[in-house]
Amino acid sequence: MTTSQGQRKRLPEHPSEENLRKQAKRLARDEGLQLAAAQRRLAIEYGYKNWTELMRAVSPRSVPLIPLRELVAFPLEVYPIYIGRPKSVGAIDAVAAGSPILLVAQRDATVAAPSPADMYQIGTLGVIVERQRQSDGTARIVVEGRKRARVTRFVFDQKFYQAEVEEVADTERIGIQAFDVGLSRSDRGDRAHALIRSTQSALNDYVNRKRTTIPQLSTRIREIEEDPSILPYVIARHLKIEVAEQQALLECVSPIERLEKMLGYLEAAN
């Protein structure tokens, strides 16, 4: 997505092509514009270069899907996954190199043939970086999570699992580098800074108490400094917390609230 200069409108949580077309027609009527000009202006107001980009952003897209048992996949994390169900194997076979695949947790891991009702609505779009087919028909893949996505429609009645999805972005971005050079910060910035420090302190206490380590944490310090909102993701996969709690972290679109949740988990574990 390409943003325009200055203040821009924010798309609703569940944007639709039909609603945006109505907005463009209303704008054209109210301001005496050609429809194409009204569409372009509306697209720019929402932060897109043109109408085509805006339509592409809000149009549901269908991607292959893998239902996960006892695992919630987070953005920017890498997961080895063993695939046994024929429809899941079909899903990875349907993914071209570099194309996205959706990872969504099951509500009940004991369900062998899940229906849409057995699935959470929020998952993670990822890219398969390694795949190996086994002689018994199963497969092993390594997936790198990229972006959070919401399922608008499950399609489970085909040869492989798939779903129509829309990306789900965070409501804001937080950083900590500015806090260390004496720049002014808002009350919300103060809160974020304090949460980051508290989470880091609670994590150190947890590691020392449990005599354990968080693999790769030290190698991702720079990445976390640039975007502290991913810290809960890095930690969560190594904590013994329930799938429902991990899912709550994934579904949280506020980085500050996500840090608060992780801080609560760490303090409870300590």
SVG drawing of the C-alpha trace seen along z (x, -y; Angstrom):
<svg xmlns="http://www.w3.org/2000/svg" viewBox="-25 -20 48 65">
<polyline fill="none" stroke="black" stroke-width="0.4" points="0.0,0.0 1.3,-3.5 0.2,-6.3 -0.5,-9.8 0.9,-12.9 -0.9,-14.4 -3.8,-13.1 -5.7,-10.2 -8.9,-8.3 -8.9,-5.0 -10.7,-2.0 -13.3,-0.4 -12.5,2.9 -14.4,4.8 -14.2,2.8 -16.3,3.9 -16.0,3.1 -19.7,2.3 -19.5,-0.3 -16.5,-2.0 -18.2,-2.1 -21.2,-3.8 -18.8,-6.3 -17.2,-7.1 -20.6,-7.6 -21.8,-9.9 -18.6,-11.9 -19.0,-12.2 -22.6,-13.4 -22.0,-15.8 -18.9,-17.5 -19.8,-17.2 -16.9,-14.9 -16.5,-12.2 -16.8,-8.8 -13.2,-7.9 -12.0,-11.1 -14.0,-10.5 -12.7,-7.0 -9.1,-8.1 -9.6,-10.9 -11.2,-8.5 -8.4,-6.0 -5.8,-8.7 -7.8,-9.8 -7.5,-6.2 -3.8,-6.1 -3.6,-4.3 -2.2,-5.4 -5.3,-4.7 -8.7,-2.9 -7.2,0.4 -4.9,0.6 -7.7,-0.2 -10.0,2.5 -7.2,5.0 -6.6,4.3 -10.2,4.8 -11.1,7.7 -11.2,11.1 -8.4,13.3 -8.4,17.1 -5.3,18.8 -4.5,22.4 -4.8,23.1 -3.3,25.4 -5.3,26.1 -2.8,26.2 -3.1,28.4 -1.9,27.0 0.0,24.3 -0.6,20.6 1.7,19.2 2.8,15.6 4.1,13.1 7.9,12.9 8.4,16.3 9.6,19.5 7.9,22.8 8.7,26.4 5.4,28.1 4.6,31.8 1.7,32.3 -0.3,35.5 -3.9,34.8 -4.5,35.2 -6.3,31.8 -3.3,30.1 -0.9,31.9 -3.0,30.7 -2.8,27.2 1.0,27.1 1.0,28.7 -1.3,25.9 1.1,23.1 3.6,21.8 7.0,20.8 6.9,17.5 3.1,17.4 1.2,17.1 -0.3,19.9 -2.5,19.4 -1.8,20.9 -4.9,21.0 -5.2,22.8 -7.9,25.3 -10.1,24.6 -9.9,28.3 -6.8,30.2 -8.5,33.6 -10.8,32.9 -9.3,34.9 -11.4,33.4 -12.1,29.8 -15.1,27.7 -15.1,23.9 -16.7,23.9 -13.7,25.7 -11.3,22.9 -10.3,19.5 -11.0,16.6 -7.5,15.0 -4.4,16.6 -1.0,15.8 -0.1,15.6 3.3,17.1 5.6,18.3 7.0,21.9 10.8,21.6 11.4,25.3 9.3,28.4 10.0,32.1 7.6,34.8 7.9,38.1 7.6,41.6 4.4,42.2 2.6,39.3 3.1,36.9 5.2,33.8 7.5,31.5 7.5,27.8 9.2,24.8 7.0,21.7 8.0,18.1 5.1,16.0 4.6,12.7 1.3,11.0 -1.8,11.5 -5.0,12.1 -8.7,12.6 -10.7,15.3 -13.8,13.9 -14.9,17.3 -13.6,20.9 -13.6,23.2 -13.3,26.7 -15.3,28.6 -12.6,28.7 -9.6,31.0 -7.5,28.9 -8.2,26.5 -8.5,22.8 -10.0,19.5 -10.7,16.0 -8.8,13.6 -8.1,10.0 -4.9,8.6 -5.2,7.2 -2.8,4.5 -1.8,3.1 -3.6,-0.1 -0.3,-1.9 3.4,-1.5 5.6,-1.9 9.4,-2.3 12.0,-2.6 15.0,-4.1 13.6,-7.6 13.2,-7.2 16.9,-6.8 18.0,-10.1 16.1,-12.5 13.3,-13.3 9.9,-14.3 7.3,-11.6 3.5,-11.6 1.8,-10.0 1.1,-7.0 4.8,-6.8 5.7,-6.9 3.3,-4.0 4.8,-2.0 8.3,-2.7 7.4,-1.6 5.7,1.6 8.7,2.5 11.1,2.1 8.7,4.0 8.3,6.8 12.1,7.1 12.6,7.2 9.9,9.8 11.4,11.9 14.8,11.8 13.2,12.9 11.4,15.7 14.6,16.9 16.6,16.9 13.9,18.6 13.2,21.3 16.9,21.6 16.0,21.6 16.7,19.5 14.6,17.9 16.2,19.2 17.2,16.6 16.2,13.7 19.7,12.3 20.1,12.4 16.9,10.5 17.6,7.6 18.0,5.1 14.7,6.2 12.9,5.9 14.4,2.4 13.0,1.3 9.6,2.8 9.0,3.7 5.4,4.9 6.9,8.2 8.5,8.9 5.3,10.8 5.5,13.0 9.1,13.8 8.5,14.8 5.1,16.4 6.1,19.5 8.5,20.4 6.2,20.0 3.8,22.7 0.6,20.8 -2.7,22.2 -3.5,22.0 -6.4,19.7 -4.1,17.3 -1.7,17.4 -4.6,16.8 -5.6,13.8 -2.1,12.3 -2.3,12.9 -5.8,11.3 -4.7,8.2 -4.2,5.3 -2.9,2.9 0.9,3.3 0.5,1.8 -2.3,4.1 -0.2,7.0 2.7,6.0 0.4,5.8 -0.9,9.3 2.6,10.7 3.7,8.9 0.7,10.5 1.7,14.0 5.3,13.5 4.3,12.2 1.9,15.1 4.7,17.6 7.1,16.0"/>
</svg>
